Amino acid sequence: MSKTQETNKKKLWGGRFAQATSDVVEKFSASEHFDRRLYPQDILGSQAHARMLSRCGIISKQDAEKIVAGLEEIKRQIRQGSFEWRAELEDVHMNIEKALTDLIGEAGGRLHTARSRNDQVATDLRMYVREQIMKVDRLLAGLQGAFIHQAREHMGLIMPGFTHLQKAQPVLWSHHMLAYFEMFKRDRLRLRDCLKRVNICPLGSAALAGTDFEIDRYMTARELGFDDVCTNSLDAVSDRDFAIEFVFVLCTVMMHLSRLSEELVLWTSSEFAFVELPDAFCTGSSIMPQKKNPDVPELVRGKTGRVYGHLIALLTLMKGLPLAYNRDLQEDKEALFDALDTASSCLNVMKFLVAGMEPRYDRLQEDTKTGFLTATDLADYLVKKGLPFRQAHEVVGKAVARCIASNRELTDLDLAELKSLHPSIQEDVLKVLDVKGSVDSRNCPGGTGTEAVKEQLKEAERWLAGFQLL
């Protein structure tokens, strides 16, 4: 290292250090290669800070104008790809500040007045998370629209419903699709609630104790679109709860996507054959020419664990940190960024896959004929004839056992056999054993009856249209 290079390195940190930072340490501690994605927020925050300093008489109007214009030029360079990122400057903040000083001279050195990298990065990260919450919300809305499309297009289609992965009762395909609509509805509501705690401004907290300059924190907060300012400077610079909460919401989104993926993997198997996925969203085998593999759902299911891991990483990162800022917090960004990128890509691809999948009417209809799907209906029928439910349950259980022994379904029993089960059974029982009759009878709010599901669909469409995007 030349004497000039060593002197320049020492200048970064002022007169405290007798030695320049080791090249090994520079490489180890650099974050600009991943935190540079925060440059739009860093520049916006710095411009607002400069205008506030000028308004409060802390720097001149001319210096503020130079700073704002210089930052615009740096933003242009970054967008065009001509900006030179330097690892020895550690992070996005120092890269931009050094480039600004080189560009406009002494005025650039005044930007960091009444500010620390501690409140600067906390502000940048909150602005970034706020923006990404809005993007994820739009992706969720698109996926919800795909489920509404499925529910609307295939209204009336009956399929087996499952508990314990065993056939249980008949339900409408539309009812099943709208169940996922509700899951992602809750995710959008969680995002909206998370945003309340994200959109608080740390700028002005400085390193940890606030600043002795007479700044206007509310001015910068308003200009940057925050709802309020953080009320404790120690907490403001060391808090990452907002990032953890956002990643938790992403984990919940991924959990819902993984549940959907698991069903699609099962449903596309030859054993189920309930659904045909678009060819464009599947792959074949390098050796078996007959294969059509559900790679997208499998990958989404696999990537869920990756996002979960990032949440654990963030929680572990924070669990042992004393107040206030510690360099450990540099490790928050890669986990946050990758969790966000992974969840966003999964939401995007699943929107197209869900919209394009086709239920197999023939197979679904055939599969409703087995598994004693209307056994509960028969028990309910007996209750309506006056039997206590537990007694009715036992009667139907014996009927099922008889069918199993003779390899038949309840619908294969003739009226005489049905009457032999209990004297209260009459000819009207035949309607009860029909899967369509079973579905149509469940028109309570939230049920799988056709009229109930049509109302659910209308409500889902109203909600999606009326729920304002973030």
Stockholm file with secondary structure:
# STOCKHOLM 1.0

chainA/1-470         MSKTQETNKKKLWGGRFAQATSDVVEKFSASEHFDRRLYPQDILGSQAHARMLSRCGIISKQDAEKIVAGLEEIKRQIRQGSFEWRAELEDVHMNIEKALTDLIGEAGGRLHTARSRNDQVATDLRMYVREQIMKVDRLLAGLQGAFIHQAREHMGLIMPGFTHLQKAQPVLWSHHMLAYFEMFKRDRLRLRDCLKRVNICPLGSAALAGTDFEIDRYMTARELGFDDVCTNSLDAVSDRDFAIEFVFVLCTVMMHLSRLSEELVLWTSSEFAFVELPDAFCTGSSIMPQKKNPDVPELVRGKTGRVYGHLIALLTLMKGLPLAYNRDLQEDKEALFDALDTASSCLNVMKFLVAGMEPRYDRLQEDTKTGFLTATDLADYLVKKGLPFRQAHEVVGKAVARCIASNRELTDLDLAELKSLHPSIQEDVLKVLDVKGSVDSRNCPGGTGTEAVKEQLKEAERWLAGFQLL
#=GR chainA/1-470 SS CCHHHHHHHHHHTGGGCSSCCCHHHHHHHCCHHHHGGGHHHHHHHHHHHHHHHHHTTSSCHHHHHHHHHHHHHHHHHHHHTCCCCCGGGCSHHHHHHHHHHHHHGGGGGGTTTTCCHHHHHHHHHHHHHHHHHHHHHHHHHHHHHHHHHHHHHTTTCEEEEEETTEEEEEEEHHHHHHHHHHHHHHHHHHHHHHHHHHSEECTTCTTTTCCSSCCCHHHHHHHTTCSEECSCHHHHHHCCHHHHHHHHHHHHHHHHHHHHHHHHHHHTSTTTCCEECCGGGCBCCSSCTTCCBCHHHHHHHHHHHHHHHHHHHHHHHHHTCCSSCCGGGGGHHHHHHHHHHHHHHHHHHHHHHHHHCEECHHHHHHHTTSSCTTHHHHHHHHHHTTCCHHHHHHHHHHHHHHHHHTTCCGGGSCHHHHHHHCTTCCTTHHHHTSHHHHHHTCCSTTSSSHHHHHHHHHHHHHHHHHSCCC
#=GC SS_cons         CCHHHHHHHHHHTGGGCSSCCCHHHHHHHCCHHHHGGGHHHHHHHHHHHHHHHHHTTSSCHHHHHHHHHHHHHHHHHHHHTCCCCCGGGCSHHHHHHHHHHHHHGGGGGGTTTTCCHHHHHHHHHHHHHHHHHHHHHHHHHHHHHHHHHHHHHTTTCEEEEEETTEEEEEEEHHHHHHHHHHHHHHHHHHHHHHHHHHSEECTTCTTTTCCSSCCCHHHHHHHTTCSEECSCHHHHHHCCHHHHHHHHHHHHHHHHHHHHHHHHHHHTSTTTCCEECCGGGCBCCSSCTTCCBCHHHHHHHHHHHHHHHHHHHHHHHHHTCCSSCCGGGGGHHHHHHHHHHHHHHHHHHHHHHHHHCEECHHHHHHHTTSSCTTHHHHHHHHHHTTCCHHHHHHHHHHHHHHHHHTTCCGGGSCHHHHHHHCTTCCTTHHHHTSHHHHHHTCCSTTSSSHHHHHHHHHHHHHHHHHSCCC
//
